[in-house]
Amino acid sequence: MKRIGWLFLVALFSVALSTPAGAQSSDGWITLFDGKSLNGWKSSTDSPETFSVQDGMIVVAGERAHLYYVGPDGNASFKNFELKLDAMTTPGSNSGIYFHTTYQADGWPSKGYEVQVNNSHTDWRRTGGLYAISDVREAPAKDGEWMTYHIIVNGKNIKISVNGKQLVDYTEPDNVERPDGMKERVLSSGTIALQGHDPQSKVYYKNIMIRPLP
């Protein structure tokens, strides 16, 4: 009986790891990363080798590039949602989580917002901040430790929590005007993207899931 029970647990764990990207649970959460491939994701063409999958994680290490979730049909788009994922930085690393963005073949994404992933990079804007909009100056976590992000976008409001601590509660003003270079940093709709920032940065992601809200 003990061996049967152990085999049953192994089977359950195997199923969890192989949940395909785009699969939706009974409570509305959609798996964006299946833990073993980049199915459902599309890299920018500037440096696609920056992204790989190892041991159930997306590893981001290399030249500047961005990895966009496009979904099973290539047209993934979200407006109001909850996004949860785990991230881990290495010393001196920088990355970011974009939302309401759209695929670009190269360059920094011009559309949407970026949530910072940075505990010790030379850029002073730290983990959990809404980049250049509602910044965080003190890192809420340490390099080498997994951090759980919870991002909620609902109407004009954006909430960002890391490890259960809310760091951002931002409401976008009506008819907001952004400066040159940030004109499209506004709420609309779009997909999720992960950032490869520079060759000295190495960051890990796993357990990426999203739940659309009304």
The 8 nearest C-alpha neighbors of each residue, nearest first, counted from 0:
[[1, 3, 2, 4, 5, 6, 7, 8],
 [0, 2, 4, 3, 5, 6, 7, 8],
 [1, 3, 5, 4, 0, 6, 7, 8],
 [4, 2, 0, 6, 5, 1, 7, 8],
 [5, 3, 7, 1, 2, 6, 0, 8],
 [4, 6, 2, 8, 7, 3, 1, 9],
 [5, 7, 9, 3, 8, 4, 2, 10],
 [6, 8, 4, 10, 5, 9, 3, 11],
 [9, 7, 11, 5, 10, 6, 12, 4],
 [8, 10, 6, 12, 7, 11, 13, 5],
 [11, 9, 7, 13, 8, 12, 6, 14],
 [10, 12, 8, 14, 13, 9, 7, 15],
 [13, 11, 9, 15, 10, 14, 8, 16],
 [12, 14, 10, 16, 15, 11, 9, 17],
 [13, 15, 11, 17, 12, 16, 10, 18],
 [16, 14, 12, 13, 17, 18, 11, 33],
 [17, 15, 13, 14, 34, 18, 12, 33],
 [16, 18, 14, 15, 33, 19, 13, 34],
 [19, 17, 33, 15, 16, 14, 20, 22],
 [20, 18, 33, 22, 17, 21, 30, 32],
 [21, 19, 31, 33, 32, 30, 22, 39],
 [20, 22, 30, 31, 29, 70, 19, 71],
 [21, 23, 30, 29, 20, 19, 18, 24],
 [24, 22, 29, 28, 27, 21, 30, 25],
 [25, 23, 28, 27, 26, 29, 22, 30],
 [24, 26, 27, 23, 28, 29, 22, 210],
 [27, 25, 24, 28, 23, 210, 29, 211],
 [28, 26, 24, 25, 210, 23, 29, 211],
 [27, 29, 210, 24, 209, 23, 26, 208],
 [28, 30, 23, 209, 208, 22, 21, 210],
 [29, 31, 208, 20, 21, 22, 32, 207],
 [30, 32, 20, 208, 207, 21, 29, 33],
 [33, 31, 20, 34, 207, 30, 206, 37],
 [32, 34, 19, 20, 18, 35, 17, 36],
 [35, 33, 55, 32, 16, 56, 36, 17],
 [34, 36, 55, 33, 52, 37, 17, 53],
 [37, 35, 38, 52, 34, 33, 32, 51],
 [36, 38, 40, 39, 32, 35, 52, 33],
 [39, 37, 36, 40, 20, 32, 33, 71],
 [38, 40, 70, 71, 69, 68, 20, 37],
 [41, 39, 68, 37, 69, 67, 38, 66],
 [42, 40, 67, 66, 68, 69, 43, 39],
 [43, 41, 66, 47, 65, 67, 44, 40],
 [42, 44, 104, 105, 65, 45, 64, 47],
 [43, 45, 104, 46, 47, 105, 42, 64],
 [44, 46, 105, 43, 64, 47, 104, 63],
 [47, 45, 64, 48, 44, 49, 62, 63],
 [48, 46, 49, 42, 44, 43, 50, 45],
 [47, 49, 50, 46, 51, 61, 62, 60],
 [48, 50, 61, 60, 47, 59, 46, 62],
 [51, 49, 59, 48, 58, 47, 60, 57],
 [50, 52, 58, 57, 53, 49, 59, 48],
 [51, 53, 57, 56, 58, 36, 35, 55],
 [54, 52, 56, 55, 57, 51, 58, 35],
 [55, 53, 56, 52, 35, 34, 57, 58],
 [54, 56, 34, 53, 35, 52, 205, 57],
 [57, 55, 205, 53, 52, 204, 54, 58],
 [56, 58, 52, 204, 203, 51, 205, 59],
 [57, 59, 203, 51, 50, 52, 56, 202],
 [58, 60, 50, 202, 201, 49, 195, 203],
 [61, 59, 201, 49, 200, 58, 198, 50],
 [62, 60, 198, 49, 197, 63, 195, 59],
 [61, 63, 198, 197, 46, 49, 64, 195],
 [62, 64, 196, 195, 197, 46, 61, 65],
 [65, 63, 195, 46, 43, 45, 194, 62],
 [66, 64, 194, 43, 193, 195, 42, 192],
 [65, 67, 42, 193, 192, 41, 43, 40],
 [68, 66, 192, 41, 40, 191, 69, 42],
 [67, 69, 40, 191, 70, 39, 192, 190],
 [68, 70, 73, 75, 40, 74, 39, 67],
 [71, 69, 39, 75, 73, 72, 68, 21],
 [70, 72, 39, 73, 21, 69, 20, 38],
 [73, 71, 70, 74, 69, 75, 39, 21],
 [74, 72, 69, 70, 71, 75, 39, 68],
 [73, 75, 69, 72, 70, 76, 71, 190],
 [76, 74, 69, 70, 190, 73, 68, 77],
 [75, 77, 189, 190, 74, 188, 78, 99],
 [78, 76, 189, 188, 190, 79, 80, 211],
 [77, 79, 188, 80, 189, 187, 76, 99],
 [80, 78, 153, 212, 152, 211, 77, 154],
 [81, 79, 211, 212, 152, 210, 151, 78],
 [80, 82, 151, 210, 209, 150, 211, 152],
 [83, 81, 209, 150, 149, 208, 80, 151],
 [82, 84, 149, 208, 148, 207, 209, 150],
 [85, 83, 207, 206, 148, 147, 205, 208],
 [84, 86, 147, 205, 146, 204, 206, 148],
 [87, 85, 204, 146, 203, 145, 147, 84],
 [86, 88, 145, 203, 144, 202, 143, 146],
 [89, 87, 202, 142, 143, 92, 203, 201],
 [88, 90, 142, 143, 92, 201, 202, 91],
 [91, 89, 92, 142, 119, 88, 120, 143],
 [90, 92, 120, 119, 89, 200, 93, 121],
 [93, 91, 200, 120, 90, 89, 201, 88],
 [92, 94, 117, 200, 120, 116, 196, 91],
 [95, 93, 116, 194, 196, 195, 117, 115],
 [94, 96, 115, 116, 194, 114, 193, 113],
 [95, 97, 193, 114, 113, 192, 194, 115],
 [98, 96, 113, 192, 191, 112, 114, 193],
 [97, 99, 191, 100, 190, 112, 111, 192],
 [189, 100, 98, 188, 111, 190, 187, 186],
 [101, 99, 111, 110, 189, 98, 190, 97],
 [102, 100, 189, 190, 103, 110, 99, 108],
 [101, 103, 67, 104, 100, 43, 108, 41],
 [104, 102, 105, 43, 101, 108, 106, 107],
 [103, 105, 43, 44, 102, 45, 106, 42],
 [106, 104, 45, 43, 103, 44, 107, 64],
 [105, 107, 108, 103, 104, 64, 45, 63],
 [106, 108, 109, 105, 65, 64, 103, 63],
 [109, 107, 110, 106, 103, 100, 101, 111],
 [108, 110, 107, 183, 111, 181, 184, 100],
 [111, 109, 183, 100, 108, 184, 101, 99],
 [112, 110, 100, 99, 184, 98, 185, 183],
 [111, 113, 184, 97, 98, 99, 114, 185],
 [114, 112, 97, 96, 130, 129, 95, 115],
 [115, 113, 129, 96, 95, 128, 130, 127],
 [114, 116, 95, 126, 128, 127, 130, 117],
 [117, 115, 126, 94, 95, 93, 127, 114],
 [118, 116, 126, 93, 125, 119, 120, 115],
 [117, 119, 138, 125, 126, 141, 142, 120],
 [118, 120, 91, 117, 90, 121, 92, 142],
 [121, 119, 91, 92, 122, 93, 117, 118],
 [120, 122, 123, 119, 91, 92, 93, 124],
 [121, 123, 120, 124, 125, 119, 117, 93],
 [124, 122, 125, 121, 136, 120, 119, 137],
 [125, 123, 122, 136, 135, 134, 128, 126],
 [124, 126, 117, 135, 138, 136, 118, 123],
 [127, 125, 116, 117, 115, 138, 128, 118],
 [128, 126, 115, 114, 166, 161, 159, 125],
 [127, 129, 134, 135, 115, 130, 114, 126],
 [130, 128, 114, 133, 132, 134, 113, 115],
 [129, 131, 132, 113, 128, 134, 114, 115],
 [132, 130, 134, 133, 129, 124, 128, 113],
 [133, 131, 130, 129, 134, 128, 169, 112],
 [134, 132, 129, 128, 131, 130, 167, 135],
 [133, 135, 128, 129, 130, 124, 131, 132],
 [134, 136, 128, 125, 124, 137, 127, 126],
 [137, 135, 125, 124, 123, 134, 138, 128],
 [138, 136, 135, 125, 139, 126, 124, 118],
 [137, 139, 118, 125, 140, 126, 136, 141],
 [138, 140, 137, 126, 141, 161, 118, 127],
 [141, 139, 138, 118, 146, 142, 144, 126],
 [142, 140, 144, 118, 143, 139, 138, 88],
 [141, 143, 88, 89, 144, 90, 118, 87],
 [142, 144, 89, 88, 87, 141, 145, 90],
 [145, 143, 142, 87, 141, 146, 88, 140],
 [144, 146, 87, 86, 85, 147, 143, 88],
 [147, 145, 86, 85, 162, 87, 144, 148],
 [148, 146, 85, 162, 161, 84, 86, 149],
 [149, 147, 161, 84, 83, 160, 85, 150],
 [150, 148, 83, 160, 82, 159, 161, 151],
 [149, 151, 159, 82, 81, 158, 148, 160],
 [152, 150, 81, 158, 157, 80, 153, 82],
 [151, 153, 157, 79, 80, 156, 81, 158],
 [154, 152, 79, 156, 155, 151, 80, 157],
 [153, 155, 156, 79, 152, 78, 157, 186],
 [154, 156, 171, 170, 153, 157, 186, 152],
 [155, 157, 170, 153, 154, 169, 152, 171],
 [158, 156, 152, 169, 151, 168, 170, 153],
 [157, 159, 168, 151, 167, 150, 169, 152],
 [160, 158, 150, 167, 166, 165, 149, 127],
 [159, 161, 165, 164, 149, 166, 163, 148],
 [160, 162, 148, 164, 163, 147, 127, 149],
 [163, 161, 147, 164, 146, 160, 148, 149],
 [162, 164, 161, 160, 165, 147, 149, 148],
 [165, 163, 160, 161, 162, 166, 139, 159],
 [164, 166, 160, 159, 167, 163, 161, 158],
 [167, 165, 160, 159, 164, 127, 128, 168],
 [168, 166, 159, 158, 165, 169, 128, 133],
 [169, 167, 158, 157, 159, 170, 166, 156],
 [168, 170, 157, 156, 167, 171, 158, 133],
 [171, 169, 156, 155, 172, 157, 168, 154],
 [170, 172, 155, 169, 156, 173, 175, 186],
 [173, 171, 175, 170, 174, 155, 176, 169],
 [172, 174, 175, 171, 155, 176, 170, 185],
 [175, 173, 172, 176, 171, 185, 177, 186],
 [174, 176, 172, 173, 177, 171, 185, 182],
 [177, 175, 174, 178, 182, 185, 172, 173],
 [176, 178, 182, 181, 175, 179, 184, 183],
 [179, 177, 181, 182, 180, 176, 184, 183],
 [178, 180, 181, 182, 177, 183, 176, 184],
 [179, 181, 182, 178, 109, 177, 183, 184],
 [182, 180, 184, 179, 183, 178, 177, 109],
 [181, 183, 177, 184, 180, 179, 178, 176],
 [182, 184, 110, 185, 181, 109, 111, 177],
 [185, 183, 111, 181, 112, 182, 110, 186],
 [186, 184, 183, 111, 187, 112, 182, 110],
 [185, 187, 188, 111, 99, 184, 155, 171],
 [186, 188, 99, 185, 78, 189, 111, 100],
 [189, 187, 78, 99, 77, 76, 186, 190],
 [190, 99, 188, 76, 100, 77, 101, 98],
 [189, 191, 76, 99, 100, 98, 77, 101],
 [192, 190, 98, 97, 68, 67, 100, 99],
 [193, 191, 67, 97, 66, 96, 68, 65],
 [194, 192, 96, 66, 65, 95, 97, 67],
 [195, 193, 65, 95, 94, 196, 64, 96],
 [194, 196, 64, 63, 65, 59, 94, 197],
 [195, 197, 63, 94, 194, 93, 200, 64],
 [196, 198, 62, 63, 199, 200, 61, 195],
 [199, 197, 61, 62, 200, 60, 196, 63],
 [200, 198, 197, 92, 201, 61, 91, 60],
 [201, 199, 92, 198, 197, 93, 60, 91],
 [200, 202, 60, 59, 92, 89, 88, 199],
 [201, 203, 88, 59, 87, 58, 89, 200],
 [202, 204, 58, 87, 86, 57, 59, 56],
 [205, 203, 86, 57, 56, 85, 87, 58],
 [204, 206, 56, 85, 207, 84, 57, 86],
 [207, 205, 84, 85, 208, 32, 204, 83],
 [208, 206, 84, 31, 205, 32, 83, 30],
 [209, 207, 30, 31, 29, 83, 82, 28],
 [208, 210, 82, 29, 28, 81, 83, 211],
 [209, 211, 28, 81, 80, 27, 29, 212],
 [212, 210, 80, 79, 81, 209, 213, 77],
 [211, 213, 80, 79, 210, 81, 153, 78],
 [212, 79, 211, 80, 153, 78, 154, 210]]
